[in-house]
Amino acid sequence: MSTPRGEVLRIAASMTVVCVLGAAVLGGIYAATERYAAAARLTSERRAITEMLGLPGSAPVLEVSQFLDPARREVVYRAAPFGRAGVPPHQVVFTLDGALVSQDSLAPAGERAVKGLTPLGRMFLARRGGRPAGFVIEGTTRGYKNRIRFFVALSGSWELLGVRVVEHEEDPGLGAEVATPWFQGQFVGRSADALRSVEVTKQPMPEDWRAALAQLQRTPLDQWKAAHGELLARERSRPIYAVTGATISSRALTDGVRLTVSHFRRRWELLAPYLGAAS
């Protein structure tokens, strides 16, 4: 027995309405969830930046986003106060050889579209009394399983203040150990110059050094450095001790930190004279 044409159309219309309503509900949930996730990510990043630099949570931080414009063969930097929506960025553009192309404060309508630009990471600058109080640089490296995203904090005198892994997919109990305070703390106190030649060793970590690193998470950095000055002096010239069974992840993060710091120092030499207008 055939179904009347009108009944078929009614069923089709009902299914269409249900699909449209379902898509609208799912879209609304996704949008709300994405906004919440973005806000949570912003809060988490600000907390990480200020904690690594030993600053109050309300300290002003300048965010500098770097892009490659392959069509023009230029590098684009956009600087704006971190977390303050609606503030037009200050843009500085260089050729690939480091020659200044332009600098200006962009109105939202006149901002060069991000579409077509390749993101190259971010850096954050905190100031105290008009002078740089420190820097945090975002970096990525390829771990054993997938990308590891991390922050590196530097003082104004190019001393490492800390490393913090903010995103990874390494194996729990193995590669994931590179995100623990005892591993990340090994970078503290090393100079950017010394980092160029630092190696990773499979040798076991000395117990006194491991015990000191275990206190780093619950002790202010200045107090921790004062309490363990002799250990820091001993260990800052030694290799990074790898996570047992996760040498690849350990080397990946160490190499990533080295390259990130090296690249940042070259960028900062170019950018420093032009960021005053963005502060």
N, C-alpha and C positions, 0 to 999 in steps of 0.2 A: 504494500500500500504506500503510495507516494505521499510525501509531506507537502501540504499546500504552500504555494510560493510565499504567501503572506507570513506564514509561520517561520519559514526559513529566514526571511528578512528580519523578523522580530528577534529571533535568536541571534542572528549576526549583529544586529544593533546592540543588543544587550551585552554580548561579549565585547564589542568595541568599547562600550561605555565602561565596563568593568576594567578592561585593559588600560584605558586612559586614566581612570581614577587610581588604579594601582600604580601606574607610572608616576602620576603626580605625587602620590603619597611617598613612594620610594625616593623621588627626586627631592622632596621636602626634607625627608629624614637625612639624606646624604648631605644636602646643603647645610642643615643645622649641625650635623656631626662634623663636617669639614670645618665650619667656623669654630666649633668648640676645640677641635684638634689643633687648628692654627693658633688659637688663643693660648692653649696649653703649651704648645711648642714655643711660642714667644716668651711666655713666663719662665719656662724651663731654661731657655737659652740665656735670658737676662740673668737669672739666678746663677747659672754656671759662670757667666762672664764676670759678674761682680765678685763672686766667691773666689774665683781663681786669681783675681787681681787684689783681693783683700779690701774691697770697696763696699760702702753701704749700698743697699738695693736701690736707692733712689739716685745714685750717682749718674750724671749724664754720660751717655755712651754714643759715639758716632759710628754708624754702620756704613761700611764702604763695600759696595758690590762691584765685582769686576766681570766684564764681558769681552768677548772677542767678536769683532765685526769682520767676518771673513770677506765680505764684498768690498769693503773699503780698506782692508788690511790694517785695521786699527784696534787698539785696546781702549775700552770705555770704562771709566770709573764713575760710579754714582754714590754720592755721600749724603746721608741724611740722619737726623737723630733717630736712634734705634727705638722702635716701638711707637713712634709718633706718626700716626696715619695722617695723610693730607698735607704734610710738609714737603714742598717741592724740593727735589734733590739738587745738589750742586754737582755738575757733570764736568769731568776732565777727560780729554781724549788725547791719546798719544799714538804715534805710528808704532809699528812693530820694532823699529830701531830706537824708540825712546824719545823721539822728537815731539814736542808739544804741538797739537793740532788746534785745540780750542779749549776754553773753559767758560762755563756760564752757569747761572742758576736757572733751572728750567721751570717754567710754568707748566702745570699739568697738561694743558692742551698742546703745548709745544714740545713736550718730551718726546725724544726719539723712541719709537716703538721698540719694545723688548723683542718682539717677533723678529726672527732672523739673526738675533744675537746669541752667542753661545756662552752660557754662564761659566765662569772660571773660579767661583768661590767668593767668600766674603772675608772681610777683616773688620775688627772693631777697635776703636781707639777711645780710651778713657783719659780725661784730663783732670788735673788737680792744680789749682792756682795758675791756669793758663798754659801749663806745660804737660806733655804726655806723662800720664801716670802708669801707663802700660798698654799693651796690645794683646788682643786675642785673635788668632787666625784660625779660620776653618780650613780643614784639610780632609782629603780622602785618599785611601789607599786600597789596593786589592788584597784582601786577606785570603785565608785558606779556602773559604766557601764563597764569600761575596764581598761587597764593598764595606769598608770600615770608615765611618765618618767620625772626626775628632776635632777638638779644639786644642790649640797650643797657646799658653799664656807666656808673654815676655815682659820683662821690666824695660824701662827706658834705657837701661845700660846693657840690654841684650842678654840678660840672664833668664833662663827658663824658670818660670814660676809654677808650672804645672802642665800636665797633659790630661785631657779627659775625653774618653770615648763616649760619644753621644748616640751612636747608632751602629749596630753590627748584627751579623747572623752567624757568628762563629759557634762552634759546638760547646754546650755547657760543660764545665769541668775541664775543658782543654783550651781551645782558642779564645773562648769567652773570658778567660782569666786576664787577658790583656786589658780588660775594662775594670779591673780591680785596683784599689788604691796601692797595693804593694807593688804592682808592676808599673803603673803610671808614675808613682812617686819616684822611681829611679831616675827620671829626667830632671827633677827639681835640683836647682843649684848649678847645673851645667851651663857653660857659656855657649852662645850660638856658634862661636868659632870652634870650640872643642867638639861640638856636635857633628861637625863635618867628618870626623874620623872615628866616631864611636862605633864599636862593634857589638855583636850579640854573641854571648857565650852559652854553652850548654852546661857549664860548671854549676854546681849547686850554690845558691845564694848563702852567704854567711848568716848565721842565725841572729847575730846582734843587729845586722842591717835589716833583716826581715822584721824583727821585733820593733825596730824604730819606724819602719814604713807602716806597720800596722797602726801606729798612733797618729799618722798623718791626717786621717779623715776627721778625727775628733779634736784636733789641736790646731789653733790658728797658725798659719805658716811661719810668721816671724818667731813665735814662741818655739815652734818645732825646730826651726833652723838653729835657734840659740841653744836648745837643749841637746842637739845632736851635731854640733859643729865639727867635732873630730871625725865622726863617721862620714859626714858630707865631704870633708876634705879628703878622706881616704877613698871614697867611692866615686867621686866625680871624675876621676881619671881612669876608672875601671870600666869594663864593658857593661852592657845591659844584660842582666841575667834572664835567660829565656824561660818561658813557662814550660814545665816538663811535659813532653809529648806534643808541644805546640810551637815548635821552633819557627815554622813558616809564618804563623800569625805574629809571633814576637818580632821577627825580622821585618815583616810587612809594616807593622806600626812604627818601628824604629826608623825604617827607611822613609816612611811617609812623613814623620815628624821632621827628619833631616831636610827633605826636599821642600816641605812647606815653609820652614824657617828660612832656608836659603832664598827661595823665591820671594818671600815677603820682604826681606832686607833690600833686595834690588828694587822692588816696587816702591818701598817707602822712600828710597833716595829720590825717586821721580816725583812722588806724590806730596811729600812733606811741605814743599813751598806753596802748594795750591789748596790745602785743606782748611786754611784759616777762615775762608768765607763760608765754610760748611759747618763750622763749630757752633 
